[in-house]
Amino acid sequence: MKEQIKAIFYPDSVAIVGASTVPGKAGARRTASLLDSGYKGKIYLINPTRDYIYGRKVYKRLTEIEEEVELALIVVRKEFLLDALRDAAKKGVKASIIITAGFSDATEEGRRLNQQILSIAKESGMRIVGPNCSGIFSAPANLNLLGLPPIKSGNISLVSQSGNVIDSIVHYARLRGIGFNKIISIGNAIDLGIHEYLEFLGNDPETKVIACYIEGIKDGARLVQIARDITKKKPIVAIKVGRTKAGSRAAHSHTGSMTGDDFICDEAFKQAGIIRVNAIDELFDITSVFDTDIPFPKGKGVAILSEGGGDNAIAADNIEQFGLDVPLLSEETQQKLKPYTMEGVGISNPVDYGGKAEEAPHEIIPPCCKACLEDPAIDIVLITGFLGGYREIIGDYIEEFEEEACHKLVSLLREYKKPIIVNTSFAREKIKALDILRNNNIPVIESSIRAAHCISALVRYAEARRRSFSFPQLPDLRTEKGLSIIEKVYAKGHINLLETEAREFLKACGIPMIPDYFAKSLDDAIKGAEQIGYPVALKVVSRKIQHKYDVGGVKLGITDRDKLINAFNEIMENVQKVTKDIEGILILPMVPPPGKVECLASVIRDKNFGTIITFGLGGVFTEVFRDISVRVLPVAEEDIDSMIKEIKAYPILKGIRGKKPKDIKAVKDLLIRLAKIAEDYPEIEEIELNPFMVHEKGISIVDTLITLRKKNV
């Protein structure tokens, strides 16, 4: 596979099937961009109606070419595509880029054509880019098959599901002087997927930063695994559309890829170390910062410096909005800053050096920056205000002072190896002092909020680079007991387990369960309650009812025999209004209320990301607060730790206001075992434990739901 993907970006020979000179035609634009790009390999043009194009010989078919062809770009009408693809297969082409559109999986015809394309490709070992794509660009190969004007060479590689977005991004990059190493328009991606391009670019020494535009994700689990490895050595910054229902519809209608739940996508990207952004300007802000040799911060403490309190206040709000810290400076640092700040102005963080910097920036800004860089609580320095514009505001004589100040800032960056970011309203102007910074790994950004976003991205990526993973080692949980429960459910023609069956299954998998008693009659229920001991809870058991509370199928806090009889009868009366299919009543001990925290844990098969595991606040709080975290399997122990810590209710688990901490280790053990069950039992579609109670010691699972996949899946 690597050889075929390499042939896309570094081919020895290229053929354009559908080459043309007709203005506006897709074939004409790509013919022109290829011939104008300086490509040194062999070029073959295919068109059955032409003999010459731009003075070059034109072949009627690919199979007429005697020499080897590594890469074919096919831009013909849909009815001619399969024949062109068969010719490419016969010729031994390693990869074909299909520009032709009209192959959405949303239609029967589209699905049939996609299968035919894949069948032809599989027989010959050829890989397919697209269909419905715009082409590719490779700066190292001087290869432009996008049909766009010349593209500047750089270190950023772009993977995009939309050709139109590529056009916009390339234009935007041209305005900002940003170059690309490789660009790939993946289109419908019926063969090569996003994760395969990422894997190639992750190992590509000429790609420093990977940028992505993503509409739909088909193999999210593989994407997470590959991206997690890549982000240990280079950043991935991605726009993923579909946050809103309208955005999701637009993406679906455009590529035929259904977008998954956006929250799951956010969590998966976080797990993979992918930096997610919302717009093209954000994409370029952050990729441009990563395209420098800026040092990565060791923490998230930011010192803010400016010549005015207003700019400082705006910056501080923006920094904290992104979850970063603006810590108090040490007493030692404050004393170092004192000679450089205005008399009577308090020294804290942000640092206000006032008008002193406007008249002598070279004598004020560098020593203030140095003092902050030496403070152990500071990991990043943000200089905000109008650095670079002092000459315009004060006078021409300040220009050389600003340049000297910027040279000194560069020296400080190299000495302390902590990132320095400059936010100035003069960022768009061609100013020598600011160019000194830009050319020496100090980003210059015009917007305060965008500067804060870039700092946040630096911090998050630095954290991703530092991560290490250890994967839990559990014995095989696929036992005869567990399998027999599943097979009995299937044998009865069902896919949802009764709660009694679910509890037995979880016990067989080594998950501790509280005592229970299954009663088929009132007398049996009385006996069971006495055996377990009051107070007890009663729950209906029926395959027709999964959400028992909704139909009055649960009674809690039953303290004696008379109350049990009333509760039993009420449950039966309530449930029989919905279904006569009642297996019996499950009796459980009431979990003592003091000190417990209701939580939720689940595993489910997601159509985009495979198997995911969820943890959060449970019970009645689940729908109200949606305080949950998600990870994509397989999960490392560090994933489990972080998903527990990131819910808002984590301080409650840790113990607040004198309360003792809850048994977080028991929660972790449960989540690890649930993930293992999902791996060992592919028959399972979903497991939900909601709620389970977390105590100071141990957990109590009080409600279980297990659904199997349909037998033919």
C-alpha positions in Angstrom: 0.0 0.0 0.0 2.8 2.4 0.8 4.2 2.1 -2.7 0.8 2.9 -4.2 0.3 6.0 -2.0 3.9 7.1 -2.6 3.1 6.9 -6.4 0.3 9.5 -5.8 2.8 12.1 -4.5 6.1 11.0 -6.1 5.1 9.4 -9.5 7.7 8.8 -12.2 5.0 9.2 -14.8 1.5 10.8 -15.0 -1.3 10.3 -17.4 -4.3 12.6 -17.7 -7.3 10.7 -19.1 -9.6 13.3 -20.5 -6.9 15.9 -21.2 -8.3 19.0 -22.9 -7.8 22.6 -23.9 -11.4 23.6 -23.8 -11.7 26.7 -21.4 -13.4 25.9 -18.2 -13.2 22.2 -18.5 -11.9 20.3 -15.5 -9.6 18.3 -17.8 -8.2 21.5 -19.4 -7.5 23.1 -16.0 -5.6 20.1 -14.8 -3.7 19.6 -18.0 -2.5 23.2 -17.9 -1.6 23.1 -14.1 0.4 19.9 -14.7 2.3 21.2 -17.7 3.0 24.5 -15.9 4.1 23.0 -12.6 7.6 22.0 -13.7 7.0 18.3 -13.2 10.1 16.4 -14.4 8.6 12.9 -14.9 7.0 11.6 -18.0 3.6 13.1 -19.0 1.0 11.3 -21.1 -2.2 12.9 -22.4 -5.3 10.8 -23.3 -8.1 12.0 -25.5 -9.8 9.9 -28.2 -10.7 13.0 -30.3 -7.3 14.8 -30.3 -3.9 14.2 -31.8 -2.0 16.9 -30.1 -2.5 19.2 -27.1 -0.1 22.0 -26.5 2.2 20.4 -29.0 2.3 17.1 -27.1 1.3 13.8 -28.6 -2.1 12.6 -27.4 -3.1 8.9 -27.1 -6.5 7.5 -27.7 -6.3 5.1 -24.7 -4.0 4.4 -21.8 -3.3 1.0 -23.2 -1.6 2.5 -26.3 1.2 3.8 -24.2 4.2 1.5 -24.3 6.1 2.9 -21.2 5.0 2.3 -17.6 2.4 4.7 -16.1 2.4 5.1 -12.3 -0.3 7.6 -11.8 -3.5 8.3 -13.8 -5.8 11.3 -13.3 -9.2 10.4 -14.8 -11.5 13.3 -15.7 -14.1 11.8 -18.1 -17.9 11.6 -18.2 -19.4 9.0 -15.9 -20.4 6.7 -18.7 -16.8 6.4 -19.8 -15.2 6.0 -16.4 -15.3 2.3 -16.0 -13.6 1.7 -19.4 -10.9 4.2 -18.5 -10.4 2.5 -15.2 -10.1 -0.9 -16.8 -7.4 0.5 -19.1 -5.6 1.8 -16.1 -5.8 -1.6 -14.4 -4.5 -3.4 -17.6 -1.7 -0.8 -17.8 -0.5 -1.6 -14.2 -1.2 1.9 -13.0 -0.4 2.1 -9.2 -3.0 4.7 -8.4 -5.9 6.5 -10.1 -7.3 9.9 -9.2 -10.9 10.1 -10.2 -12.2 13.6 -10.7 -15.5 12.3 -12.1 -18.5 12.9 -9.8 -21.9 11.2 -9.3 -20.9 8.2 -7.1 -22.7 8.9 -3.8 -23.5 5.9 -1.6 -26.9 7.6 -1.0 -28.2 6.2 -4.3 -28.5 2.6 -5.6 -26.7 3.6 -8.8 -23.9 5.3 -6.8 -23.4 2.2 -4.7 -23.3 -0.1 -7.7 -20.7 2.1 -9.5 -18.6 2.4 -6.4 -18.5 -1.4 -6.1 -17.5 -1.7 -9.8 -14.7 0.8 -9.3 -13.4 -1.1 -6.2 -13.7 -4.5 -8.0 -11.5 -3.3 -10.9 -9.0 -1.7 -8.6 -8.8 -4.8 -6.3 -8.0 -7.1 -9.1 -5.0 -5.1 -10.2 -3.8 -3.8 -6.8 -4.4 -0.2 -8.0 -5.5 2.3 -5.3 -8.2 4.9 -5.9 -8.3 8.6 -4.9 -11.9 9.9 -4.9 -14.1 9.7 -6.9 -15.6 13.2 -6.8 -12.3 14.8 -5.9 -10.2 17.7 -7.2 -6.8 16.1 -7.5 -3.5 16.5 -5.7 -0.5 18.7 -5.3 3.0 17.7 -4.4 5.7 20.4 -4.0 8.7 18.0 -3.8 7.6 16.5 -7.2 6.6 19.8 -8.7 3.2 18.2 -9.4 0.0 20.3 -9.6 -3.0 18.2 -10.5 -5.5 20.5 -8.8 -6.1 22.8 -11.8 -5.1 25.8 -9.7 -2.5 28.5 -10.3 1.0 27.9 -9.0 1.1 27.0 -5.3 3.9 28.1 -3.0 6.0 25.4 -1.5 6.0 24.9 2.2 5.9 22.5 5.2 2.2 22.2 5.7 0.3 19.2 4.0 -3.5 19.4 3.6 -6.0 16.5 3.4 -9.5 17.7 2.4 -12.8 16.0 1.7 -14.0 19.1 -0.2 -12.4 20.4 -3.4 -14.1 23.8 -3.0 -12.5 24.2 0.4 -9.1 23.4 -1.1 -9.7 26.3 -3.6 -10.5 28.6 -0.7 -7.7 27.5 1.5 -5.1 27.8 -1.3 -6.3 31.3 -2.1 -6.3 32.3 1.6 -2.8 30.8 1.9 -1.5 32.8 -1.1 -2.7 36.0 0.5 -0.8 35.2 3.7 2.3 33.9 2.0 1.8 30.4 3.3 3.1 27.4 1.3 2.1 23.7 1.1 4.1 20.5 0.8 1.3 18.3 -0.3 -2.5 18.7 -0.9 -4.8 15.8 -1.3 -8.5 16.0 -2.2 -10.0 12.7 -1.1 -13.5 13.2 -2.4 -15.8 10.3 -1.5 -12.8 8.2 -0.4 -14.3 4.9 -1.4 -10.9 3.2 -1.2 -8.1 5.2 0.4 -9.5 6.8 3.6 -8.4 9.8 5.7 -6.5 7.7 8.1 -4.4 6.2 5.3 -3.3 9.6 4.0 -2.6 10.7 7.6 -0.4 7.7 8.1 1.6 8.5 5.0 2.0 12.1 5.9 2.8 11.2 9.5 5.9 9.4 8.2 6.7 11.9 5.5 9.8 13.8 6.5 8.9 16.8 4.3 5.6 17.4 6.1 5.9 19.3 9.3 2.3 20.1 10.0 -0.9 18.3 8.8 -4.1 20.3 8.2 -7.4 18.6 7.5 -10.9 19.5 6.4 -13.3 16.7 7.3 -17.0 16.2 6.6 -17.7 12.6 7.5 -15.7 9.9 9.3 -16.0 6.2 8.3 -13.3 4.5 10.3 -12.9 6.6 13.3 -11.3 4.0 15.6 -8.4 3.6 13.1 -8.2 7.4 12.7 -7.8 7.8 16.4 -5.1 5.1 16.6 -3.1 6.5 13.7 -3.5 10.1 14.8 -2.4 9.3 18.3 0.9 8.0 17.0 1.4 10.9 14.6 0.8 13.6 17.1 3.7 12.3 19.2 5.9 13.8 16.4 3.9 16.4 14.4 0.7 18.3 14.9 -2.6 17.6 13.2 -5.1 20.6 13.0 -8.5 19.8 11.6 -11.8 21.5 10.7 -14.6 19.0 11.2 -17.9 20.3 10.1 -21.3 19.0 11.2 -21.5 20.7 14.6 -25.0 21.8 13.8 -27.9 19.9 12.2 -27.6 22.2 9.1 -23.9 21.6 8.9 -24.4 17.9 9.2 -27.0 17.9 6.4 -24.7 20.0 4.1 -21.8 17.6 4.7 -24.0 14.6 4.1 -25.5 15.8 0.8 -22.0 16.9 -0.4 -20.0 13.7 0.1 -22.4 11.0 1.0 -20.7 10.5 4.4 -23.0 10.6 7.4 -21.5 12.8 10.1 -21.4 11.3 13.6 -22.4 12.8 16.9 -20.3 15.9 17.3 -19.6 15.4 20.9 -18.2 12.0 20.2 -16.0 13.5 17.5 -14.8 16.2 19.9 -13.8 13.6 22.5 -12.2 11.4 19.9 -10.1 14.2 18.5 -9.0 15.1 22.0 -8.1 11.5 22.6 -6.0 11.4 19.4 -4.3 14.7 20.1 -5.9 16.4 17.1 -6.4 20.2 17.4 -9.9 21.0 16.2 -10.8 24.4 14.8 -13.9 25.9 13.3 -12.8 28.1 10.4 -10.1 28.5 7.8 -8.5 31.6 9.5 -8.2 29.6 12.7 -6.7 26.7 10.7 -4.0 29.0 9.3 -3.3 30.8 12.5 -2.5 27.6 14.3 -0.8 25.7 11.5 1.4 28.8 10.9 2.5 28.8 14.6 3.3 25.1 14.4 5.2 25.7 11.1 7.8 27.6 13.1 10.4 26.1 15.4 8.7 27.7 18.5 9.5 25.8 21.7 6.6 23.8 23.2 5.4 25.0 26.6 5.8 22.7 29.7 2.6 24.0 31.3 -0.2 26.5 30.8 0.9 29.5 32.8 0.8 32.7 30.7 2.3 36.0 31.5 0.7 39.0 29.7 2.6 42.2 29.0 1.3 45.4 27.5 1.7 49.2 27.5 -2.0 49.5 28.6 -4.5 48.0 31.0 -7.2 47.7 28.4 -5.2 45.4 26.1 -4.1 43.4 29.2 -7.7 42.9 30.4 -8.9 41.8 27.0 -6.0 39.3 26.7 -6.5 37.9 30.2 -10.1 37.2 29.6 -9.3 35.5 26.3 -6.5 33.4 27.8 -8.7 32.2 30.7 -11.6 31.5 28.3 -9.4 28.8 26.7 -8.7 27.1 30.0 -5.2 28.6 30.4 -3.8 30.2 33.6 -2.7 33.7 34.3 -0.9 33.0 37.5 0.3 35.5 40.1 4.0 36.4 39.7 6.3 35.5 42.5 7.5 38.3 44.8 11.0 37.9 43.3 9.6 38.5 39.8 7.6 41.5 40.9 10.8 43.1 42.3 12.6 42.5 39.0 9.8 44.2 37.2 9.5 47.2 39.5 12.2 49.4 37.8 10.5 49.0 34.4 6.9 49.8 35.3 5.1 53.1 35.9 5.3 54.5 39.4 2.1 53.9 41.3 1.0 51.0 39.0 0.5 47.7 40.8 2.7 44.9 39.6 0.8 41.6 39.0 -0.1 39.5 36.0 -0.9 41.0 33.5 2.1 43.3 33.6 1.4 47.0 32.7 4.6 48.8 31.8 2.6 51.8 30.5 4.1 54.7 28.5 7.7 53.8 29.4 7.7 51.2 26.6 6.4 53.6 24.0 9.4 55.8 24.3 12.1 53.2 25.0 10.7 49.7 24.0 14.3 48.3 23.8 14.9 49.2 27.4 11.5 48.1 28.9 9.9 45.2 27.0 12.9 42.8 26.9 13.8 43.0 30.7 10.1 42.6 31.6 9.8 39.6 29.3 13.0 38.2 30.8 11.7 38.5 34.4 8.6 36.7 33.5 10.4 33.9 31.6 12.5 33.3 34.7 9.4 32.9 36.9 8.8 29.1 37.4 5.0 29.6 37.2 5.3 31.1 33.7 5.4 28.8 30.6 4.5 31.3 27.9 4.8 35.1 27.5 2.1 37.0 25.5 3.1 40.6 24.5 -0.1 42.4 23.5 -0.9 46.0 22.5 0.7 47.8 19.5 4.3 46.6 19.3 5.6 47.5 15.9 3.5 50.6 15.8 5.4 52.8 18.2 7.1 54.6 15.3 3.7 55.6 13.8 2.4 56.7 17.2 5.5 58.3 18.8 7.9 59.2 16.0 10.4 57.9 13.4 13.2 57.8 15.9 11.5 54.9 17.7 11.9 52.5 14.7 15.4 51.4 15.5 14.5 51.0 19.2 11.6 48.6 18.3 14.0 46.6 16.1 16.5 46.4 18.9 13.7 45.3 21.3 12.7 42.6 18.8 16.2 41.3 18.4 16.5 41.1 22.2 13.2 39.1 22.4 14.6 36.6 19.9 17.6 36.2 22.1 15.4 35.6 25.1 13.4 33.0 23.2 16.6 31.1 22.4 18.0 31.4 25.9 14.9 30.4 27.9 13.2 28.1 25.4 9.8 29.2 26.4 7.3 30.4 23.7 6.8 34.1 23.2 3.7 35.3 21.2 3.1 38.9 20.1 -0.4 40.2 19.6 -0.4 43.6 17.9 -2.9 45.7 15.9 0.0 46.3 13.4 0.4 42.6 12.6 -0.8 43.0 9.0 1.6 45.8 8.2 5.0 45.3 6.7 7.2 46.4 9.6 10.8 45.4 9.9 10.7 45.0 13.7 7.8 42.5 13.4 9.5 40.6 10.5 12.5 40.1 12.9 10.1 38.3 15.2 8.3 36.3 12.4 11.6 35.1 10.9 12.8 33.9 14.3 10.0 31.7 15.6 8.0 34.4 17.5 4.5 34.4 15.9 2.8 37.8 15.4 -1.0 37.8 15.5 -3.4 40.7 15.1 -6.3 39.4 17.1 -6.2 38.9 20.9 -8.7 36.0 20.8 -6.8 34.3 18.0 -3.6 34.7 19.8 -5.2 33.1 22.8 -6.4 30.2 20.6 -2.9 29.7 19.2 -1.5 29.6 22.8 -4.2 27.1 23.8 -3.3 24.9 20.7 0.4 25.0 21.7 -0.4 23.9 25.2 -2.8 21.1 24.1 -0.3 19.8 21.5 2.6 19.9 24.0 0.5 17.9 26.4 -0.3 15.4 23.6 3.4 15.0 22.8 4.2 14.2 26.4 1.6 11.5 26.8 2.6 7.9 27.3 0.2 5.0 27.2 0.0 1.7 29.1 -2.8 -0.7 28.0 -4.6 -2.9 30.6 -3.8 -6.6 30.6 -6.9 -8.5 31.5 -7.5 -12.3 31.0 -9.9 -13.3 28.2 -13.5 -12.6 29.5 -15.2 -14.7 26.8 -16.3 -17.6 28.9 -18.7 -20.5 28.5 -21.0 -19.0 31.0 -21.1 -15.6 29.3 -21.6 -17.2 25.8 -24.4 -19.5 27.0 -26.4 -16.4 28.3 -26.0 -14.7 25.0 -26.9 -17.8 22.9 -30.1 -18.4 25.0 -31.3 -14.9 24.3 -30.6 -15.4 20.6 -32.3 -18.7 20.7 -35.5 -17.1 22.0 -35.4 -14.6 19.1 -34.5 -11.6 21.2 -31.6 -9.1 21.2 -32.2 -7.4 24.6 -31.3 -9.2 27.8 -33.6 -9.2 30.7 -32.1 -7.4 33.6 -31.7 -10.7 35.4 -29.8 -12.1 32.4 -27.7 -8.9 32.2 -26.7 -9.2 35.8 -25.7 -12.8 35.5 -23.7 -12.0 32.4 -21.8 -9.2 34.2 -21.1 -11.5 37.1 -19.7 -14.1 34.7 -17.4 -11.3 33.4 -16.0 -10.6 36.9 -18.0 -7.4 37.6 -19.1 -7.3 41.3 -22.9 -7.1 41.6 -25.0 -6.4 44.7 -27.3 -9.3 45.9 -30.6 -9.7 44.1 -33.7 -11.9 44.1 -35.9 -12.7 41.1 -39.6 -13.2 42.1 -42.3 -14.6 39.8 -45.1 -14.0 42.3 -46.2 -11.8 45.2 -45.4 -14.6 47.7 -42.0 -15.1 46.1 -41.4 -11.4 46.4 -42.2 -11.3 50.1 -39.8 -14.2 50.6 -37.1 -12.5 48.6 -37.4 -9.2 50.4 -37.1 -11.0 53.8 -34.1 -12.9 52.5 -32.3 -9.7 51.2 -33.5 -7.6 54.1 -35.5 -4.4 54.2 -35.4 -1.7 52.8 -35.5 -3.0 49.2 -36.2 -1.8 45.7 -38.6 -3.5 43.3 -38.2 -3.4 39.5 -40.3 -5.0 36.8 -38.5 -7.5 34.5 -39.8 -7.5 30.9 -38.2 -7.7 27.5 -40.8 -5.2 26.3 -39.7 -2.5 28.8 -36.2 -1.1 28.9 -36.9 2.2 30.7 -38.8 1.0 33.7 -39.2 4.3 35.5 -41.1 5.7 32.5 -44.0 3.2 33.0 -44.1 3.1 36.8 -42.1 -0.2 36.9 -39.9 0.8 39.8 -40.6 1.3 43.5 -37.8 2.4 45.9 -37.4 2.4 49.7 -39.8 -0.4 50.6 -39.4 -0.8 54.3 -41.8 -3.6 55.3 -44.1 -6.4 54.2 -47.3 -4.2 53.8 -45.5 -1.6 51.7 -44.0 -4.4 49.6 -47.4 -5.8 48.8 -48.7 -2.4 47.8 -45.6 -1.7 45.7 -45.8 -5.1 43.9 -49.4 -4.6 43.0 -48.9 -1.0 41.8 -46.0 -2.1 39.5 -48.1 -4.9 38.0 -51.1 -2.5 37.5 -48.8 0.2 35.9 -46.9 -2.2 33.6 -49.9 -4.2 32.4 -51.2 -1.0 30.8 -48.2 -1.2 28.5 -47.6 -5.0 28.1 -48.7 -8.3 29.4 -45.3 -9.7 28.8 -44.0 -9.6 32.4 -41.4 -12.1 33.6 -41.4 -11.1 37.2 -40.0 -8.6 39.7 -36.4 -8.1 40.6 -35.7 -7.3 44.2 -32.5 -5.4 45.2 -31.3 -4.0 48.5 -31.6 -0.2 48.8 -28.1 1.4 48.7 -27.6 3.5 51.8 -28.0 7.2 50.6 -25.2 8.9 52.6 -22.0 9.5 50.7 -22.9 7.8 47.4 -22.5 9.4 44.0 -24.7 8.3 41.1 -22.7 7.6 38.0 -23.2 6.2 34.5 -20.9 3.9 32.5 -21.6 2.4 29.0 -20.1 0.9 25.9 -21.8 1.2 22.6 -21.0 0.6 18.9 -20.9 3.9 17.1 -21.3 4.0 13.3 -18.4 6.4 12.8 -15.9 5.6 15.6 -16.5 1.9 16.3 -16.8 1.0 20.0 -16.9 3.9 22.5 -16.9 3.9 26.2 -18.8 6.6 28.3 -18.6 7.7 31.9 -20.3 10.5 33.7 -22.9 11.7 36.2 -25.8 9.2 36.2 -29.3 8.6 37.3 -31.7 11.5 36.9 -28.7 13.8 36.3 -27.7 12.2 33.0 -30.2 14.0 30.7 -30.2 17.2 32.7 -26.5 17.9 33.0 -25.0 15.7 30.2 -21.8 15.6 32.3 -20.1 12.8 30.5 -16.8 11.9 28.8 -16.2 9.5 25.9 -13.2 7.5 24.6 -12.8 5.4 21.5 -11.6 1.8 22.1 -9.0 0.5 22.5 -8.4 2.6 25.6 -5.2 2.9 27.7 -5.2 3.3 31.4 -4.3 7.0 30.9 -7.5 7.4 28.8 -9.6 6.0 31.6 -7.9 8.3 34.2 -8.5 11.4 32.0 -12.1 10.6 31.2 -12.9 10.2 35.0 -11.1 13.5 35.8 -12.6 15.6 33.1 -16.2 15.4 34.1 -17.5 18.4 36.0 -18.5 16.3 38.9 -15.0 14.9 39.5 -14.4 17.2 42.6 -17.4 15.4 44.2 -15.7 12.1 43.6 -12.5 13.5 45.1 -14.4 14.7 48.1 -15.4 18.3 48.8 -16.4 20.3 51.9 -15.1 17.7 54.3 -16.6 14.8 52.5 -14.4 11.7 52.1 -13.2 10.8 48.6 -15.1 8.1 46.7 -13.5 4.9 45.4 -12.2 6.2 42.1 -10.0 3.0 41.6 -13.2 0.9 41.7 -14.7 3.2 38.9 -11.5 2.8 36.9 -11.5 -1.0 37.3 -15.2 -1.1 36.1 -14.5 1.0 33.0 -11.4 -1.1 32.1 -13.5 -4.3 32.4 -16.4 -2.9 30.4 -14.0 -2.0 27.6 -12.6 -5.6 27.7 -16.1 -7.1 27.6 -16.8 -5.0 24.5 -13.6 -6.3 22.8 -14.2 -10.0 23.8 -18.0 -10.1 23.0 -18.5 -8.7 19.5 -22.1 -9.9 19.8 -22.9 -7.0 22.2 -24.3 -3.8 20.7 -24.6 -1.8 24.0 -24.1 -2.1 27.8 -25.4 0.7 30.0 -25.0 0.8 33.8 -27.2 3.8 34.9 -26.9 4.4 37.6 -24.2 2.7 39.5 -23.4 4.1 42.9 -19.8 5.0 43.9 -19.1 4.7 47.6 -16.1 5.5 49.8 -15.3 1.8 49.2 -16.5 0.0 46.2 -19.4 0.5 43.8 -23.0 -0.8 43.6 -24.6 -1.4 40.2 -28.3 -0.9 40.5 -29.5 -0.8 36.9 -28.2 -2.7 33.9 -29.2 -2.7 30.2 -27.5 -5.0 27.6 -28.5 -5.1 24.0 -27.1 -7.6 21.4 -26.4 -7.0 17.8 -28.8 -8.5 15.3 -27.8 -12.1 14.6 -26.8 -11.4 11.0 -24.4 -8.5 11.9 
